[in-house]
Amino acid sequence: MFAIKVEGLTKKFGGFTAVNNLSFSIKQGEVFGLLGPNGAGKTTTMSMLSTMLKPSSGKASVNGFDIQTNEDDVRKSIGIVFQDQSLDEELTAYENMDFHGRLYRIPKNIRQEKIMELLELVELDGKKDNIVKTYSGGMRRRLEIARGLLHEPKVLFLDEPTLGLDPQTRNHLWKYIEKLNKEKGITIILTTHYMEEADKLCHRIAIMDKGGIVALDTSDKLKNDVGGDIITIVSSENNKLYSVIRSLPEIKNIELHDSSLTIDLQNAEKHVAQIVTMASDNSIPIDSISIHKPTLEDVFLYFTGRTIREEGANGKERMRMAQRVRK
Ligand SMILES: Nc1ncnc2c1ncn2[C@@H]1O[C@H](COP(=O)(O)OP(=O)(O)OP(=O)(O)O)[C@@H](O)[C@H]1O
């Protein structure tokens, strides 16, 4: 059985289509990533699947329950950790967990046992009686994940689980997420715009852009789709270089950016010398040249013609990160 099945899911805000006709399925026990730049529609998709937002059209089921006709059962069977923090700052970690357990009407003896088990899982058992106000960003995130698991959901929704966290804390959190999936068999759907995060955690990745899915597969297969190697050339005259080399028959794809060119071709090592010679013959300076195997960044570029970084961290992200730091 599929943990999640989505057919033609669409969300419009007035005349603007934020999510456009999405269809995909997620198997039980899978870690599935929605990767894309800010505004791609990731959070809107998660909000619809977790019944927080009504779709404009299309349908979806979570754990076999229809998100529009069976909202209560969907909610009972999922755990949600969204971007905006919802912990009570003045309560201890234990109290936050306990409050959530009461909301879900988990009997007291089971509740106490479960809370301790989960706090141990995220290594917060030693700090269970400290008030959340004193917690670091990473500790809060771990507590939110533990809390989202208290009612034993089969599917966990993680919206940008490591946004604004430092690399070390991010790594740490990835380990918990992997552990949850492996040890508890929980299906996880997460959104991210960190390539590395999607690459590390997700069994399959749907790359989203402008409300649609532009590619969906395992990370390896997506990279194979791009094929060959990627040469990146930085040059102050990249426009000229683009015109000079674009018609080389070996080139599978070539993209012009602000100060660089990316070229997709097989056996890059063989052709680098030829490209450098052509640049030199045309008096085009080259500041740097590098060859690498395709990354998810290249996959995004291949399918959209833009880099995710060009889309950039917008004001919304910076604001959220600032909020997290302040908290
Ligand atoms: N309630 C709303 N009303 C109007 N537009 C909205 C609303 N919620 C989201 N949008 C718009 O829908 C688009 C998709 O937003 P969404 O938050 O789903 O993107 P995202 O991929 O999750 O991006 P981010 O990484 O910034 O969260 C954006 O252009 C956003 O401005």
The ligand as an SDF file (V2000), in Angstrom:
LIG
                    3D

 31 33  0  0  0  0  0  0  0  0999 V2000
   -1.8370   31.9210    1.7060 N   0  0  0  0  0  0  0  0  0  0  0  0
   -1.2790   32.3220    0.5570 C   0  0  0  0  0  0  0  0  0  0  0  0
   -1.8150   33.2880   -0.1950 N   0  0  0  0  0  0  0  0  0  0  0  0
   -1.2520   33.6690   -1.3570 C   0  0  0  0  0  0  0  0  0  0  0  0
   -0.1260   33.1230   -1.8760 N   0  0  0  0  0  0  0  0  0  0  0  0
    0.4450   32.1590   -1.1690 C   0  0  0  0  0  0  0  0  0  0  0  0
   -0.0700   31.6910    0.0810 C   0  0  0  0  0  0  0  0  0  0  0  0
    0.7420   30.6890    0.5490 N   0  0  0  0  0  0  0  0  0  0  0  0
    1.7150   30.5640   -0.3660 C   0  0  0  0  0  0  0  0  0  0  0  0
    1.5500   31.4230   -1.3940 N   0  0  0  0  0  0  0  0  0  0  0  0
    2.4100   31.5440   -2.5720 C   0  0  0  0  0  0  0  0  0  0  0  0
    2.4910   30.2860   -3.1880 O   0  0  0  0  0  0  0  0  0  0  0  0
    3.7860   30.0420   -3.6820 C   0  0  0  0  0  0  0  0  0  0  0  0
    4.3130   28.7480   -3.1030 C   0  0  0  0  0  0  0  0  0  0  0  0
    4.5920   28.9600   -1.7130 O   0  0  0  0  0  0  0  0  0  0  0  0
    5.1790   27.8220   -0.7690 P   0  0  0  0  0  0  0  0  0  0  0  0
    5.3310   28.4080    0.5990 O   0  0  0  0  0  0  0  0  0  0  0  0
    4.3840   26.6000   -0.9260 O   0  0  0  0  0  0  0  0  0  0  0  0
    6.5910   27.5910   -1.4370 O   0  0  0  0  0  0  0  0  0  0  0  0
    7.8240   26.7850   -0.8790 P   0  0  0  0  0  0  0  0  0  0  0  0
    8.3560   25.9910   -2.0060 O   0  0  0  0  0  0  0  0  0  0  0  0
    7.4500   26.0490    0.3570 O   0  0  0  0  0  0  0  0  0  0  0  0
    8.8240   27.9300   -0.5280 O   0  0  0  0  0  0  0  0  0  0  0  0
    9.6120   28.2230    0.8600 P   0  0  0  0  0  0  0  0  0  0  0  0
   10.8540   27.4150    0.7780 O   0  0  0  0  0  0  0  0  0  0  0  0
    9.8740   29.6950    0.7660 O   0  0  0  0  0  0  0  0  0  0  0  0
    8.6910   27.8600    1.9720 O   0  0  0  0  0  0  0  0  0  0  0  0
    4.6180   31.2630   -3.3340 C   0  0  0  0  0  0  0  0  0  0  0  0
    4.6710   32.1070   -4.4430 O   0  0  0  0  0  0  0  0  0  0  0  0
    3.8410   31.8900   -2.2030 C   0  0  0  0  0  0  0  0  0  0  0  0
    4.0500   33.2840   -2.1620 O   0  0  0  0  0  0  0  0  0  0  0  0
  1  2  1  0
  2  3  1  0
  2  7  2  0
  3  4  2  0
  4  5  1  0
  5  6  2  0
  6  7  1  0
  6 10  1  0
  7  8  1  0
  8  9  2  0
  9 10  1  0
 10 11  1  0
 11 12  1  0
 11 30  1  0
 12 13  1  0
 13 14  1  0
 13 28  1  0
 14 15  1  0
 15 16  1  0
 16 17  2  0
 16 18  1  0
 16 19  1  0
 19 20  1  0
 20 21  2  0
 20 22  1  0
 20 23  1  0
 23 24  1  0
 24 25  2  0
 24 26  1  0
 24 27  1  0
 28 29  1  0
 28 30  1  0
 30 31  1  0
M  END
$$$$
